[in-house]
């Protein structure tokens, strides 16, 4: 389980590709390696990955074909940065919203409106996710727990404060960049339940 509060930026130190398989080696941000053990879960751009090896402040992850196909992790190269979050522990403060680390889709940044102290980032709205992207609802974007601002038929946006821009990849993101999406599981459960009930009533 994760909360969507990014700890800091990790850096890809090595990428090894095999047929339908990839191994990433990531240099963790300072302090993120404390009490870390093989088998622990760490979110990379919101995607839950299992630590397979530890080399001081660097850790290795194995990515299967499904992960490479569903997320933006297959596009990474040595030197690229990723948003890092350690798994939540019982008793931790939930500053964002409960997230599983299971990426459902990716989307592209369609435009960015920047001011002196804030930034509004717009994303293309995938057709399959339209029922779950609701104004003032929650969404996980590259592992960041964010509140949805406006929603149109083809786009949605989030408003980012300086702290988010400084701590996460969104301070560097540009139009066209591909972003991982995890929809809020509570929103999905409510929407799917209501849709199922209405369908049953309509067929009665």
C-alpha positions in Angstrom: 0.0 0.0 0.0 1.1 3.5 -0.8 -0.1 7.0 0.0 0.9 8.9 -3.1 3.3 11.2 -1.2 6.5 11.0 -3.2 9.6 10.8 -1.0 12.0 12.1 -3.6 13.6 11.4 -7.0 15.6 8.3 -7.8 18.0 8.0 -10.7 18.3 5.1 -13.1 21.9 3.9 -12.9 21.6 0.9 -15.2 19.1 -0.7 -17.5 19.5 -4.3 -18.7 17.1 -5.6 -21.3 16.2 -9.2 -22.1 13.4 -10.6 -24.3 10.1 -9.5 -22.7 12.0 -8.6 -19.5 13.9 -5.6 -18.1 16.0 -5.1 -15.0 16.4 -1.6 -13.5 19.0 -0.4 -11.1 17.9 2.7 -9.2 19.9 5.1 -7.0 17.5 6.0 -4.2 17.2 9.5 -2.8 19.0 10.1 0.5 17.3 8.3 3.4 15.0 6.1 1.3 17.3 3.1 1.8 16.8 2.9 5.6 15.8 -0.5 6.9 15.4 -1.7 3.4 15.4 -5.5 2.7 15.2 -7.6 -0.4 11.5 -8.3 -1.1 10.4 -4.8 -0.1 8.0 -2.8 -2.2 9.0 0.5 -3.7 6.8 2.6 -6.0 8.7 3.9 -9.1 6.5 6.5 -10.9 3.6 5.0 -9.0 4.3 1.4 -10.1 4.8 -1.1 -7.2 8.1 -2.9 -7.8 9.8 -5.6 -5.6 13.4 -5.1 -4.6 15.5 -8.0 -5.9 19.0 -6.8 -4.9 20.6 -4.0 -2.7 23.9 -2.3 -3.5 24.4 0.3 -0.9 22.0 3.1 -1.8 21.1 1.5 -5.2 18.5 -1.2 -5.6 17.5 -3.5 -8.5 14.0 -4.3 -9.8 12.7 -6.9 -12.3 10.0 -5.7 -14.7 7.9 -8.2 -16.6 6.3 -7.7 -20.0 3.0 -6.6 -18.6 4.6 -3.9 -16.5 6.6 -2.7 -19.6 3.4 -2.6 -21.7 1.2 -0.9 -19.2 3.5 1.8 -17.6 6.1 4.4 -18.7 8.9 2.4 -17.1 9.8 0.7 -20.4 10.8 4.1 -21.8 13.4 4.8 -19.1 17.2 5.1 -19.8 20.2 5.4 -17.6 20.3 8.8 -16.0 16.5 9.3 -16.1 14.7 10.2 -12.9 11.7 8.4 -11.2 9.4 9.4 -8.4 10.1 7.1 -5.4 7.8 6.2 -2.5 8.5 3.4 0.1 5.5 1.3 1.0 3.3 2.6 3.8 3.5 1.0 7.2 0.7 0.6 9.7 0.6 3.7 11.9 1.9 6.0 9.1 0.1 9.2 8.4 -2.0 9.0 5.2 -1.2 12.4 3.7 -2.5 11.6 0.2 -5.0 8.7 -0.5 -4.6 5.0 -0.4 -3.0 3.6 -3.5 -2.1 0.1 -4.6 0.8 0.8 -7.0 -1.1 -0.9 -9.8 -1.0 1.3 -12.9 -4.1 1.0 -15.0 -3.1 3.1 -18.0 -0.8 5.8 -19.3 -1.6 9.2 -20.8 0.2 12.1 -22.3 0.5 15.7 -21.0 -1.5 17.8 -23.4 -0.6 21.3 -22.2 0.9 23.2 -19.3 -0.3 26.5 -17.9 2.5 28.0 -15.7 2.5 31.0 -13.4 5.1 32.4 -11.0 4.2 30.1 -8.1 1.9 27.4 -9.5 1.4 25.1 -12.5 -1.7 23.6 -14.0 -1.0 20.4 -16.0 -3.5 19.1 -18.5 -3.7 15.4 -19.5 -5.4 13.6 -22.3 -8.4 11.7 -20.9 -8.5 8.0 -22.0 -11.9 6.9 -23.0 -11.9 3.9 -20.7 -11.2 6.1 -17.7 -13.8 8.7 -18.2 -16.2 7.3 -15.6 -13.5 7.5 -12.9 -12.0 10.9 -13.5 -14.2 13.3 -11.6 -13.7 16.9 -10.7 -12.4 17.2 -7.1 -11.8 13.4 -7.0 -8.4 11.8 -6.5 -6.0 10.3 -9.1 -2.5 8.9 -8.9 -0.2 10.4 -11.6 3.3 9.0 -11.7 2.8 8.0 -8.1 1.6 11.4 -6.9 -1.7 11.6 -5.1 -3.4 14.6 -6.7 -6.8 16.3 -6.7 -8.5 16.5 -10.1 -9.3 20.1 -11.1 -11.3 20.5 -14.3 -12.6 17.7 -16.5 -13.7 18.0 -20.2 -14.6 15.4 -22.7 -11.0 15.0 -23.8 -8.8 16.3 -21.0 -8.5 16.8 -17.2 -6.1 18.8 -15.2 -4.4 19.1 -11.8 -3.0 22.1 -10.0 0.5 21.8 -8.6 2.1 23.7 -5.8 5.9 24.5 -5.6 6.5 21.7 -3.1 5.1 19.1 -5.6 7.2 20.7 -8.4 10.4 20.6 -6.3 9.9 17.1 -4.9 8.6 15.2 -8.0 9.1 14.8 -11.7 6.4 17.3 -12.4 8.9 20.1 -12.0 10.6 18.7 -15.1 7.7 17.3 -17.1 6.9 18.7 -20.6 4.0 18.5 -23.1 4.0 15.0 -24.7 5.6 13.2 -21.7 3.8 9.9 -20.9 2.4 9.6 -17.3 1.3 6.6 -15.3 -2.3 6.7 -14.1 -3.8 4.9 -11.1 -7.4 5.7 -10.5 -8.8 6.0 -7.0 -10.0 2.5 -6.0 -12.9 3.8 -3.9 -14.1 5.9 -6.8 -13.8 2.9 -9.1 -15.8 0.7 -6.7 -18.6 3.2 -6.3 -18.9 3.9 -10.1 -18.7 0.2 -11.0 -21.3 -0.8 -8.4 -23.7 2.0 -9.5 -23.3 1.0 -13.1 -23.9 -2.6 -12.4 -27.0 -1.9 -10.3 -28.5 0.4 -13.0 -27.8 -2.2 -15.7 -29.6 -4.9 -13.6 -32.6 -2.6 -13.1 -32.7 -1.7 -16.8 -32.8 -5.4 -17.7 -35.4 -6.3 -15.1 
